[in-house]
């Protein structure tokens, strides 16, 4: 089954959050880490640490969730991240990424 991912990238000090959606989380996180576009938000603010992710079975659901999260207050986003990853470790280093 194919999944669509909503995710948060953070910088090293966890002061910046970026929310995104993708159908290939491994590729997309690698792109963020490589700073392919130096003008992109994640490159400008060094947001290259995956701190939260959520899988959806449809792109429509994933996009709706991304839009919802973009409208959330920072405290709500932090609480969501803390449920999965209270230490704000880089989740791209876990088994999901081989």
Buried (B, 14 or more C-beta within 10 A) or exposed (E): EEBBBBBBBBBEEEEBBBBBBBEEBBEBBBBBBEBEEEEBEBBEBBBBBBBBBBBBEEBEBBBBBBEEBEEEEEEEBBEBBEEEBEEBEBBBEEEBEE
